[in-house]
Amino acid sequence: MLENILYLVGGLVVGVVAGFFLARFFMQRYLTKNPPINEKMIETMMTSMGRKPSQKQVKQVMNQMNRFK
């Protein structure tokens, strides 16, 4: 009986540790493929829509994006 409980607890600990490292690995890989948005990307997006944004407009958009994280 006690042996079964120890196996269960040991399995849970191993699962949590393995899950943490797997999630960390996949998250790092995702962020390298899809980096978070930066000011240069916002400026490029606004330019492609036919506007030449000022630095103030770019900072306003960045502030709005950071507010919704």
mmCIF file of the N, C-alpha and C atoms, coordinates in Angstrom:
data_MODEL
# 
_entry.id   MODEL 
# 
loop_
_atom_site.group_PDB 
_atom_site.id 
_atom_site.type_symbol 
_atom_site.label_atom_id 
_atom_site.label_alt_id 
_atom_site.label_comp_id 
_atom_site.label_asym_id 
_atom_site.label_entity_id 
_atom_site.label_seq_id 
_atom_site.pdbx_PDB_ins_code 
_atom_site.Cartn_x 
_atom_site.Cartn_y 
_atom_site.Cartn_z 
_atom_site.occupancy 
_atom_site.B_iso_or_equiv 
_atom_site.pdbx_formal_charge 
_atom_site.auth_seq_id 
_atom_site.auth_comp_id 
_atom_site.auth_asym_id 
_atom_site.auth_atom_id 
_atom_site.pdbx_PDB_model_num 
ATOM 1   N N  . MET A 1 1  ? 0.822  -1.194 0.000   1.00 0.00 ? 1  MET A N  1 
ATOM 2   C CA . MET A 1 1  ? 0.000  0.000  0.000   1.00 0.00 ? 1  MET A CA 1 
ATOM 3   C C  . MET A 1 1  ? 0.868  1.261  0.000   1.00 0.00 ? 1  MET A C  1 
ATOM 4   N N  . LEU A 1 2  ? 1.823  1.319  0.921   1.00 0.00 ? 2  LEU A N  1 
ATOM 5   C CA . LEU A 1 2  ? 2.719  2.468  1.008   1.00 0.00 ? 2  LEU A CA 1 
ATOM 6   C C  . LEU A 1 2  ? 3.583  2.573  -0.241  1.00 0.00 ? 2  LEU A C  1 
ATOM 7   N N  . GLU A 1 3  ? 3.961  1.422  -0.767  1.00 0.00 ? 3  GLU A N  1 
ATOM 8   C CA . GLU A 1 3  ? 4.785  1.395  -1.975  1.00 0.00 ? 3  GLU A CA 1 
ATOM 9   C C  . GLU A 1 3  ? 4.036  2.008  -3.157  1.00 0.00 ? 3  GLU A C  1 
ATOM 10  N N  . ASN A 1 4  ? 2.759  1.724  -3.280  1.00 0.00 ? 4  ASN A N  1 
ATOM 11  C CA . ASN A 1 4  ? 1.959  2.298  -4.366  1.00 0.00 ? 4  ASN A CA 1 
ATOM 12  C C  . ASN A 1 4  ? 1.844  3.817  -4.246  1.00 0.00 ? 4  ASN A C  1 
ATOM 13  N N  . ILE A 1 5  ? 1.695  4.308  -3.051  1.00 0.00 ? 5  ILE A N  1 
ATOM 14  C CA . ILE A 1 5  ? 1.586  5.752  -2.832  1.00 0.00 ? 5  ILE A CA 1 
ATOM 15  C C  . ILE A 1 5  ? 2.907  6.430  -3.199  1.00 0.00 ? 5  ILE A C  1 
ATOM 16  N N  . LEU A 1 6  ? 4.037  5.814  -2.837  1.00 0.00 ? 6  LEU A N  1 
ATOM 17  C CA . LEU A 1 6  ? 5.336  6.377  -3.181  1.00 0.00 ? 6  LEU A CA 1 
ATOM 18  C C  . LEU A 1 6  ? 5.545  6.399  -4.684  1.00 0.00 ? 6  LEU A C  1 
ATOM 19  N N  . TYR A 1 7  ? 5.114  5.351  -5.386  1.00 0.00 ? 7  TYR A N  1 
ATOM 20  C CA . TYR A 1 7  ? 5.200  5.350  -6.846  1.00 0.00 ? 7  TYR A CA 1 
ATOM 21  C C  . TYR A 1 7  ? 4.362  6.471  -7.451  1.00 0.00 ? 7  TYR A C  1 
ATOM 22  N N  . LEU A 1 8  ? 3.181  6.668  -6.910  1.00 0.00 ? 8  LEU A N  1 
ATOM 23  C CA . LEU A 1 8  ? 2.291  7.721  -7.395  1.00 0.00 ? 8  LEU A CA 1 
ATOM 24  C C  . LEU A 1 8  ? 2.913  9.107  -7.186  1.00 0.00 ? 8  LEU A C  1 
ATOM 25  N N  . VAL A 1 9  ? 3.424  9.364  -6.003  1.00 0.00 ? 9  VAL A N  1 
ATOM 26  C CA . VAL A 1 9  ? 4.031  10.654 -5.706  1.00 0.00 ? 9  VAL A CA 1 
ATOM 27  C C  . VAL A 1 9  ? 5.287  10.849 -6.566  1.00 0.00 ? 9  VAL A C  1 
ATOM 28  N N  . GLY A 1 10 ? 6.101  9.820  -6.704  1.00 0.00 ? 10 GLY A N  1 
ATOM 29  C CA . GLY A 1 10 ? 7.302  9.911  -7.535  1.00 0.00 ? 10 GLY A CA 1 
ATOM 30  C C  . GLY A 1 10 ? 6.957  10.172 -8.990  1.00 0.00 ? 10 GLY A C  1 
ATOM 31  N N  . GLY A 1 11 ? 5.927  9.506  -9.487  1.00 0.00 ? 11 GLY A N  1 
ATOM 32  C CA . GLY A 1 11 ? 5.494  9.724  -10.863 1.00 0.00 ? 11 GLY A CA 1 
ATOM 33  C C  . GLY A 1 11 ? 4.975  11.133 -11.085 1.00 0.00 ? 11 GLY A C  1 
ATOM 34  N N  . LEU A 1 12 ? 4.250  11.658 -10.115 1.00 0.00 ? 12 LEU A N  1 
ATOM 35  C CA . LEU A 1 12 ? 3.758  13.033 -10.224 1.00 0.00 ? 12 LEU A CA 1 
ATOM 36  C C  . LEU A 1 12 ? 4.902  14.030 -10.243 1.00 0.00 ? 12 LEU A C  1 
ATOM 37  N N  . VAL A 1 13 ? 5.904  13.827 -9.392  1.00 0.00 ? 13 VAL A N  1 
ATOM 38  C CA . VAL A 1 13 ? 7.048  14.743 -9.348  1.00 0.00 ? 13 VAL A CA 1 
ATOM 39  C C  . VAL A 1 13 ? 7.801  14.705 -10.668 1.00 0.00 ? 13 VAL A C  1 
ATOM 40  N N  . VAL A 1 14 ? 8.056  13.518 -11.181 1.00 0.00 ? 14 VAL A N  1 
ATOM 41  C CA . VAL A 1 14 ? 8.764  13.385 -12.458 1.00 0.00 ? 14 VAL A CA 1 
ATOM 42  C C  . VAL A 1 14 ? 7.945  14.022 -13.578 1.00 0.00 ? 14 VAL A C  1 
ATOM 43  N N  . GLY A 1 15 ? 6.643  13.833 -13.576 1.00 0.00 ? 15 GLY A N  1 
ATOM 44  C CA . GLY A 1 15 ? 5.778  14.413 -14.603 1.00 0.00 ? 15 GLY A CA 1 
ATOM 45  C C  . GLY A 1 15 ? 5.768  15.927 -14.568 1.00 0.00 ? 15 GLY A C  1 
ATOM 46  N N  . VAL A 1 16 ? 5.729  16.500 -13.388 1.00 0.00 ? 16 VAL A N  1 
ATOM 47  C CA . VAL A 1 16 ? 5.723  17.961 -13.259 1.00 0.00 ? 16 VAL A CA 1 
ATOM 48  C C  . VAL A 1 16 ? 7.050  18.541 -13.745 1.00 0.00 ? 16 VAL A C  1 
ATOM 49  N N  . VAL A 1 17 ? 8.153  17.926 -13.355 1.00 0.00 ? 17 VAL A N  1 
ATOM 50  C CA . VAL A 1 17 ? 9.463  18.419 -13.768 1.00 0.00 ? 17 VAL A CA 1 
ATOM 51  C C  . VAL A 1 17 ? 9.624  18.287 -15.283 1.00 0.00 ? 17 VAL A C  1 
ATOM 52  N N  . ALA A 1 18 ? 9.263  17.144 -15.833 1.00 0.00 ? 18 ALA A N  1 
ATOM 53  C CA . ALA A 1 18 ? 9.373  16.949 -17.285 1.00 0.00 ? 18 ALA A CA 1 
ATOM 54  C C  . ALA A 1 18 ? 8.444  17.905 -18.028 1.00 0.00 ? 18 ALA A C  1 
ATOM 55  N N  . GLY A 1 19 ? 7.251  18.123 -17.533 1.00 0.00 ? 19 GLY A N  1 
ATOM 56  C CA . GLY A 1 19 ? 6.319  19.055 -18.160 1.00 0.00 ? 19 GLY A CA 1 
ATOM 57  C C  . GLY A 1 19 ? 6.830  20.476 -18.147 1.00 0.00 ? 19 GLY A C  1 
ATOM 58  N N  . PHE A 1 20 ? 7.459  20.883 -17.067 1.00 0.00 ? 20 PHE A N  1 
ATOM 59  C CA . PHE A 1 20 ? 8.023  22.227 -16.976 1.00 0.00 ? 20 PHE A CA 1 
ATOM 60  C C  . PHE A 1 20 ? 9.091  22.443 -18.036 1.00 0.00 ? 20 PHE A C  1 
ATOM 61  N N  . PHE A 1 21 ? 10.027 21.492 -18.142 1.00 0.00 ? 21 PHE A N  1 
ATOM 62  C CA . PHE A 1 21 ? 11.109 21.658 -19.107 1.00 0.00 ? 21 PHE A CA 1 
ATOM 63  C C  . PHE A 1 21 ? 10.617 21.553 -20.538 1.00 0.00 ? 21 PHE A C  1 
ATOM 64  N N  . LEU A 1 22 ? 9.646  20.692 -20.813 1.00 0.00 ? 22 LEU A N  1 
ATOM 65  C CA . LEU A 1 22 ? 9.077  20.613 -22.157 1.00 0.00 ? 22 LEU A CA 1 
ATOM 66  C C  . LEU A 1 22 ? 8.358  21.909 -22.523 1.00 0.00 ? 22 LEU A C  1 
ATOM 67  N N  . ALA A 1 23 ? 7.568  22.446 -21.605 1.00 0.00 ? 23 ALA A N  1 
ATOM 68  C CA . ALA A 1 23 ? 6.855  23.693 -21.878 1.00 0.00 ? 23 ALA A CA 1 
ATOM 69  C C  . ALA A 1 23 ? 7.847  24.836 -22.089 1.00 0.00 ? 23 ALA A C  1 
ATOM 70  N N  . ARG A 1 24 ? 8.898  24.870 -21.302 1.00 0.00 ? 24 ARG A N  1 
ATOM 71  C CA . ARG A 1 24 ? 9.923  25.910 -21.449 1.00 0.00 ? 24 ARG A CA 1 
ATOM 72  C C  . ARG A 1 24 ? 10.613 25.810 -22.807 1.00 0.00 ? 24 ARG A C  1 
ATOM 73  N N  . PHE A 1 25 ? 10.940 24.595 -23.227 1.00 0.00 ? 25 PHE A N  1 
ATOM 74  C CA . PHE A 1 25 ? 11.595 24.382 -24.519 1.00 0.00 ? 25 PHE A CA 1 
ATOM 75  C C  . PHE A 1 25 ? 10.701 24.837 -25.663 1.00 0.00 ? 25 PHE A C  1 
ATOM 76  N N  . PHE A 1 26 ? 9.434  24.417 -25.643 1.00 0.00 ? 26 PHE A N  1 
ATOM 77  C CA . PHE A 1 26 ? 8.531  24.778 -26.728 1.00 0.00 ? 26 PHE A CA 1 
ATOM 78  C C  . PHE A 1 26 ? 8.236  26.283 -26.748 1.00 0.00 ? 26 PHE A C  1 
ATOM 79  N N  . MET A 1 27 ? 8.172  26.908 -25.592 1.00 0.00 ? 27 MET A N  1 
ATOM 80  C CA . MET A 1 27 ? 7.924  28.344 -25.536 1.00 0.00 ? 27 MET A CA 1 
ATOM 81  C C  . MET A 1 27 ? 9.120  29.121 -26.084 1.00 0.00 ? 27 MET A C  1 
ATOM 82  N N  . GLN A 1 28 ? 10.325 28.705 -25.747 1.00 0.00 ? 28 GLN A N  1 
ATOM 83  C CA . GLN A 1 28 ? 11.512 29.372 -26.289 1.00 0.00 ? 28 GLN A CA 1 
ATOM 84  C C  . GLN A 1 28 ? 11.581 29.203 -27.799 1.00 0.00 ? 28 GLN A C  1 
ATOM 85  N N  . ARG A 1 29 ? 11.247 28.023 -28.297 1.00 0.00 ? 29 ARG A N  1 
ATOM 86  C CA . ARG A 1 29 ? 11.270 27.788 -29.738 1.00 0.00 ? 29 ARG A CA 1 
ATOM 87  C C  . ARG A 1 29 ? 10.213 28.636 -30.437 1.00 0.00 ? 29 ARG A C  1 
ATOM 88  N N  . TYR A 1 30 ? 9.043  28.759 -29.836 1.00 0.00 ? 30 TYR A N  1 
ATOM 89  C CA . TYR A 1 30 ? 7.982  29.580 -30.412 1.00 0.00 ? 30 TYR A CA 1 
ATOM 90  C C  . TYR A 1 30 ? 8.407  31.053 -30.481 1.00 0.00 ? 30 TYR A C  1 
ATOM 91  N N  . LEU A 1 31 ? 9.025  31.552 -29.415 1.00 0.00 ? 31 LEU A N  1 
ATOM 92  C CA . LEU A 1 31 ? 9.426  32.957 -29.388 1.00 0.00 ? 31 LEU A CA 1 
ATOM 93  C C  . LEU A 1 31 ? 10.560 33.255 -30.357 1.00 0.00 ? 31 LEU A C  1 
ATOM 94  N N  . THR A 1 32 ? 11.410 32.277 -30.655 1.00 0.00 ? 32 THR A N  1 
ATOM 95  C CA . THR A 1 32 ? 12.446 32.532 -31.655 1.00 0.00 ? 32 THR A CA 1 
ATOM 96  C C  . THR A 1 32 ? 11.852 32.563 -33.056 1.00 0.00 ? 32 THR A C  1 
ATOM 97  N N  . LYS A 1 33 ? 10.841 31.750 -33.319 1.00 0.00 ? 33 LYS A N  1 
ATOM 98  C CA . LYS A 1 33 ? 10.187 31.759 -34.633 1.00 0.00 ? 33 LYS A CA 1 
ATOM 99  C C  . LYS A 1 33 ? 9.243  32.944 -34.789 1.00 0.00 ? 33 LYS A C  1 
ATOM 100 N N  . ASN A 1 34 ? 8.574  33.348 -33.730 1.00 0.00 ? 34 ASN A N  1 
ATOM 101 C CA . ASN A 1 34 ? 7.601  34.439 -33.748 1.00 0.00 ? 34 ASN A CA 1 
ATOM 102 C C  . ASN A 1 34 ? 7.950  35.447 -32.658 1.00 0.00 ? 34 ASN A C  1 
ATOM 103 N N  . PRO A 1 35 ? 8.898  36.334 -32.934 1.00 0.00 ? 35 PRO A N  1 
ATOM 104 C CA . PRO A 1 35 ? 9.295  37.283 -31.890 1.00 0.00 ? 35 PRO A CA 1 
ATOM 105 C C  . PRO A 1 35 ? 8.157  38.254 -31.564 1.00 0.00 ? 35 PRO A C  1 
ATOM 106 N N  . PRO A 1 36 ? 8.149  38.769 -30.347 1.00 0.00 ? 36 PRO A N  1 
ATOM 107 C CA . PRO A 1 36 ? 7.124  39.739 -29.979 1.00 0.00 ? 36 PRO A CA 1 
ATOM 108 C C  . PRO A 1 36 ? 7.238  40.991 -30.853 1.00 0.00 ? 36 PRO A C  1 
ATOM 109 N N  . ILE A 1 37 ? 6.147  41.706 -30.969 1.00 0.00 ? 37 ILE A N  1 
ATOM 110 C CA . ILE A 1 37 ? 6.111  42.877 -31.847 1.00 0.00 ? 37 ILE A CA 1 
ATOM 111 C C  . ILE A 1 37 ? 6.975  43.991 -31.260 1.00 0.00 ? 37 ILE A C  1 
ATOM 112 N N  . ASN A 1 38 ? 7.663  44.718 -32.140 1.00 0.00 ? 38 ASN A N  1 
ATOM 113 C CA . ASN A 1 38 ? 8.499  45.820 -31.697 1.00 0.00 ? 38 ASN A CA 1 
ATOM 114 C C  . ASN A 1 38 ? 8.149  47.075 -32.502 1.00 0.00 ? 38 ASN A C  1 
ATOM 115 N N  . GLU A 1 39 ? 8.815  48.176 -32.206 1.00 0.00 ? 39 GLU A N  1 
ATOM 116 C CA . GLU A 1 39 ? 8.488  49.456 -32.831 1.00 0.00 ? 39 GLU A CA 1 
ATOM 117 C C  . GLU A 1 39 ? 8.727  49.423 -34.341 1.00 0.00 ? 39 GLU A C  1 
ATOM 118 N N  . LYS A 1 40 ? 9.770  48.725 -34.752 1.00 0.00 ? 40 LYS A N  1 
ATOM 119 C CA . LYS A 1 40 ? 10.080 48.649 -36.191 1.00 0.00 ? 40 LYS A CA 1 
ATOM 120 C C  . LYS A 1 40 ? 8.956  47.926 -36.949 1.00 0.00 ? 40 LYS A C  1 
ATOM 121 N N  . MET A 1 41 ? 8.389  46.887 -36.354 1.00 0.00 ? 41 MET A N  1 
ATOM 122 C CA . MET A 1 41 ? 7.301  46.163 -37.002 1.00 0.00 ? 41 MET A CA 1 
ATOM 123 C C  . MET A 1 41 ? 6.052  47.039 -37.118 1.00 0.00 ? 41 MET A C  1 
ATOM 124 N N  . ILE A 1 42 ? 5.776  47.828 -36.089 1.00 0.00 ? 42 ILE A N  1 
ATOM 125 C CA . ILE A 1 42 ? 4.616  48.719 -36.126 1.00 0.00 ? 42 ILE A CA 1 
ATOM 126 C C  . ILE A 1 42 ? 4.806  49.777 -37.200 1.00 0.00 ? 42 ILE A C  1 
ATOM 127 N N  . GLU A 1 43 ? 6.014  50.328 -37.263 1.00 0.00 ? 43 GLU A N  1 
ATOM 128 C CA . GLU A 1 43 ? 6.297  51.352 -38.276 1.00 0.00 ? 43 GLU A CA 1 
ATOM 129 C C  . GLU A 1 43 ? 6.152  50.777 -39.683 1.00 0.00 ? 43 GLU A C  1 
ATOM 130 N N  . THR A 1 44 ? 6.639  49.562 -39.898 1.00 0.00 ? 44 THR A N  1 
ATOM 131 C CA . THR A 1 44 ? 6.512  48.907 -41.203 1.00 0.00 ? 44 THR A CA 1 
ATOM 132 C C  . THR A 1 44 ? 5.047  48.659 -41.548 1.00 0.00 ? 44 THR A C  1 
ATOM 133 N N  . MET A 1 45 ? 4.260  48.216 -40.567 1.00 0.00 ? 45 MET A N  1 
ATOM 134 C CA . MET A 1 45 ? 2.849  47.951 -40.797 1.00 0.00 ? 45 MET A CA 1 
ATOM 135 C C  . MET A 1 45 ? 2.104  49.233 -41.175 1.00 0.00 ? 45 MET A C  1 
ATOM 136 N N  . MET A 1 46 ? 2.369  50.315 -40.457 1.00 0.00 ? 46 MET A N  1 
ATOM 137 C CA . MET A 1 46 ? 1.693  51.573 -40.753 1.00 0.00 ? 46 MET A CA 1 
ATOM 138 C C  . MET A 1 46 ? 2.127  52.123 -42.108 1.00 0.00 ? 46 MET A C  1 
ATOM 139 N N  . THR A 1 47 ? 3.399  51.951 -42.456 1.00 0.00 ? 47 THR A N  1 
ATOM 140 C CA . THR A 1 47 ? 3.887  52.404 -43.757 1.00 0.00 ? 47 THR A CA 1 
ATOM 141 C C  . THR A 1 47 ? 3.237  51.602 -44.880 1.00 0.00 ? 47 THR A C  1 
ATOM 142 N N  . SER A 1 48 ? 3.049  50.304 -44.669 1.00 0.00 ? 48 SER A N  1 
ATOM 143 C CA . SER A 1 48 ? 2.419  49.479 -45.706 1.00 0.00 ? 48 SER A CA 1 
ATOM 144 C C  . SER A 1 48 ? 0.947  49.829 -45.896 1.00 0.00 ? 48 SER A C  1 
ATOM 145 N N  . MET A 1 49 ? 0.341  50.459 -44.885 1.00 0.00 ? 49 MET A N  1 
ATOM 146 C CA . MET A 1 49 ? -1.054 50.890 -45.012 1.00 0.00 ? 49 MET A CA 1 
ATOM 147 C C  . MET A 1 49 ? -1.153 52.278 -45.640 1.00 0.00 ? 49 MET A C  1 
ATOM 148 N N  . GLY A 1 50 ? -0.020 52.851 -46.035 1.00 0.00 ? 50 GLY A N  1 
ATOM 149 C CA . GLY A 1 50 ? -0.049 54.122 -46.737 1.00 0.00 ? 50 GLY A CA 1 
ATOM 150 C C  . GLY A 1 50 ? 0.151  55.340 -45.861 1.00 0.00 ? 50 GLY A C  1 
ATOM 151 N N  . ARG A 1 51 ? 0.651  55.166 -44.651 1.00 0.00 ? 51 ARG A N  1 
ATOM 152 C CA . ARG A 1 51 ? 0.886  56.297 -43.752 1.00 0.00 ? 51 ARG A CA 1 
ATOM 153 C C  . ARG A 1 51 ? 2.346  56.321 -43.360 1.00 0.00 ? 51 ARG A C  1 
ATOM 154 N N  . LYS A 1 52 ? 2.870  57.502 -43.168 1.00 0.00 ? 52 LYS A N  1 
ATOM 155 C CA . LYS A 1 52 ? 4.215  57.649 -42.623 1.00 0.00 ? 52 LYS A CA 1 
ATOM 156 C C  . LYS A 1 52 ? 4.045  58.036 -41.162 1.00 0.00 ? 52 LYS A C  1 
ATOM 157 N N  . PRO A 1 53 ? 4.210  57.074 -40.255 1.00 0.00 ? 53 PRO A N  1 
ATOM 158 C CA . PRO A 1 53 ? 3.947  57.361 -38.840 1.00 0.00 ? 53 PRO A CA 1 
ATOM 159 C C  . PRO A 1 53 ? 5.068  58.176 -38.202 1.00 0.00 ? 53 PRO A C  1 
ATOM 160 N N  . SER A 1 54 ? 4.677  59.019 -37.280 1.00 0.00 ? 54 SER A N  1 
ATOM 161 C CA . SER A 1 54 ? 5.670  59.740 -36.490 1.00 0.00 ? 54 SER A CA 1 
ATOM 162 C C  . SER A 1 54 ? 6.092  58.844 -35.322 1.00 0.00 ? 54 SER A C  1 
ATOM 163 N N  . GLN A 1 55 ? 7.165  59.221 -34.667 1.00 0.00 ? 55 GLN A N  1 
ATOM 164 C CA . GLN A 1 55 ? 7.645  58.435 -33.528 1.00 0.00 ? 55 GLN A CA 1 
ATOM 165 C C  . GLN A 1 55 ? 6.610  58.436 -32.400 1.00 0.00 ? 55 GLN A C  1 
ATOM 166 N N  . LYS A 1 56 ? 5.889  59.534 -32.264 1.00 0.00 ? 56 LYS A N  1 
ATOM 167 C CA . LYS A 1 56 ? 4.859  59.628 -31.229 1.00 0.00 ? 56 LYS A CA 1 
ATOM 168 C C  . LYS A 1 56 ? 3.739  58.621 -31.489 1.00 0.00 ? 56 LYS A C  1 
ATOM 169 N N  . GLN A 1 57 ? 3.318  58.486 -32.750 1.00 0.00 ? 57 GLN A N  1 
ATOM 170 C CA . GLN A 1 57 ? 2.264  57.528 -33.085 1.00 0.00 ? 57 GLN A CA 1 
ATOM 171 C C  . GLN A 1 57 ? 2.722  56.094 -32.827 1.00 0.00 ? 57 GLN A C  1 
ATOM 172 N N  . VAL A 1 58 ? 3.975  55.813 -33.170 1.00 0.00 ? 58 VAL A N  1 
ATOM 173 C CA . VAL A 1 58 ? 4.498  54.463 -32.953 1.00 0.00 ? 58 VAL A CA 1 
ATOM 174 C C  . VAL A 1 58 ? 4.531  54.157 -31.462 1.00 0.00 ? 58 VAL A C  1 
ATOM 175 N N  . LYS A 1 59 ? 4.960  55.108 -30.652 1.00 0.00 ? 59 LYS A N  1 
ATOM 176 C CA . LYS A 1 59 ? 5.003  54.891 -29.201 1.00 0.00 ? 59 LYS A CA 1 
ATOM 177 C C  . LYS A 1 59 ? 3.605  54.722 -28.617 1.00 0.00 ? 59 LYS A C  1 
ATOM 178 N N  . GLN A 1 60 ? 2.609  55.463 -29.156 1.00 0.00 ? 60 GLN A N  1 
ATOM 179 C CA . GLN A 1 60 ? 1.239  55.304 -28.683 1.00 0.00 ? 60 GLN A CA 1 
ATOM 180 C C  . GLN A 1 60 ? 0.729  53.897 -28.971 1.00 0.00 ? 60 GLN A C  1 
ATOM 181 N N  . VAL A 1 61 ? 1.010  53.387 -30.159 1.00 0.00 ? 61 VAL A N  1 
ATOM 182 C CA . VAL A 1 61 ? 0.570  52.031 -30.506 1.00 0.00 ? 61 VAL A CA 1 
ATOM 183 C C  . VAL A 1 61 ? 1.277  51.004 -29.621 1.00 0.00 ? 61 VAL A C  1 
ATOM 184 N N  . MET A 1 62 ? 2.572  51.202 -29.361 1.00 0.00 ? 62 MET A N  1 
ATOM 185 C CA . MET A 1 62 ? 3.309  50.281 -28.488 1.00 0.00 ? 62 MET A CA 1 
ATOM 186 C C  . MET A 1 62 ? 2.726  50.284 -27.076 1.00 0.00 ? 62 MET A C  1 
ATOM 187 N N  . ASN A 1 63 ? 2.381  51.470 -26.580 1.00 0.00 ? 63 ASN A N  1 
ATOM 188 C CA . ASN A 1 63 ? 1.773  51.565 -25.244 1.00 0.00 ? 63 ASN A CA 1 
ATOM 189 C C  . ASN A 1 63 ? 0.434  50.841 -25.192 1.00 0.00 ? 63 ASN A C  1 
ATOM 190 N N  . GLN A 1 64 ? -0.368 50.974 -26.249 1.00 0.00 ? 64 GLN A N  1 
ATOM 191 C CA . GLN A 1 64 ? -1.642 50.263 -26.297 1.00 0.00 ? 64 GLN A CA 1 
ATOM 192 C C  . GLN A 1 64 ? -1.438 48.754 -26.339 1.00 0.00 ? 64 GLN A C  1 
ATOM 193 N N  . MET A 1 65 ? -0.462 48.309 -27.114 1.00 0.00 ? 65 MET A N  1 
ATOM 194 C CA . MET A 1 65 ? -0.188 46.867 -27.201 1.00 0.00 ? 65 MET A CA 1 
ATOM 195 C C  . MET A 1 65 ? 0.289  46.334 -25.853 1.00 0.00 ? 65 MET A C  1 
ATOM 196 N N  . ASN A 1 66 ? 1.141  47.081 -25.176 1.00 0.00 ? 66 ASN A N  1 
ATOM 197 C CA . ASN A 1 66 ? 1.665  46.614 -23.877 1.00 0.00 ? 66 ASN A CA 1 
ATOM 198 C C  . ASN A 1 66 ? 0.590  46.607 -22.803 1.00 0.00 ? 66 ASN A C  1 
ATOM 199 N N  . ARG A 1 67 ? -0.398 47.479 -22.939 1.00 0.00 ? 67 ARG A N  1 
ATOM 200 C CA . ARG A 1 67 ? -1.478 47.531 -21.965 1.00 0.00 ? 67 ARG A CA 1 
ATOM 201 C C  . ARG A 1 67 ? -2.347 46.264 -22.020 1.00 0.00 ? 67 ARG A C  1 
ATOM 202 N N  . PHE A 1 68 ? -2.449 45.629 -23.181 1.00 0.00 ? 68 PHE A N  1 
ATOM 203 C CA . PHE A 1 68 ? -3.326 44.477 -23.346 1.00 0.00 ? 68 PHE A CA 1 
ATOM 204 C C  . PHE A 1 68 ? -2.597 43.154 -23.218 1.00 0.00 ? 68 PHE A C  1 
ATOM 205 N N  . LYS A 1 69 ? -1.371 43.150 -22.726 1.00 0.00 ? 69 LYS A N  1 
ATOM 206 C CA . LYS A 1 69 ? -0.629 41.890 -22.543 1.00 0.00 ? 69 LYS A CA 1 
ATOM 207 C C  . LYS A 1 69 ? -1.152 41.132 -21.371 1.00 0.00 ? 69 LYS A C  1 
# 
